[in-house]
Amino acid sequence: MNLVETLRHHRLLAIVRGKDPVAALRTVRTLVDVGIAAVEISLTTADALTVIGQARAALGRDALLGAGTVRSAADAARAVEAGASYLVTPALVDDLAQYGVPVLMGALTPSEIEAALARGADAVKLFPGSLGGPGYLRALRDPFPEVPFVPVGGVDAQAARDYLDRGALAVGVGSPLVGDAADGGDLGQLRVRAAEFCKVAAGETP
């Protein structure tokens, strides 16, 4: 499944990061179960590669299951071997094209955006989005009208609406969506938050 086209359609990327690998796996499965099409497991998650592998086995080969916080080609190699079907970086990272999977590369400034595109990024993770907010994304749309941006960092439900209204391809959401679920928290509350963000992504009014 094409990552960019899926994000264009669903407009939401869930980011899982936690201290409990069992809870992290449950969180991933719950997010997919409620209809979130793209889920990223941060490599800072406890035993992240095992979580990725177990999630891949549970969800099947077609699930859009990515690895986040990829900071090097070595990180990428391990993640893809574990079962990641796309890579998400916090910054500019060289030599990722060799792995043959889509890359959502982190950048903030115009120069970094150009550098990410030169490195073969399929989309640009605007990070940390909270520094400039939706107004900054709107300013970037003029010089970069064709670039698919995915703001990440401090994206709550209202910010998600604002980013999507200003032309974001999708939004990446971590703690405002996942909360403490990946640390063993309540999955029922996770479902409630997920439903809210799915409505935002669908353009529904609160």
Disulfide bonds with the S-S distance in Angstrom:
none
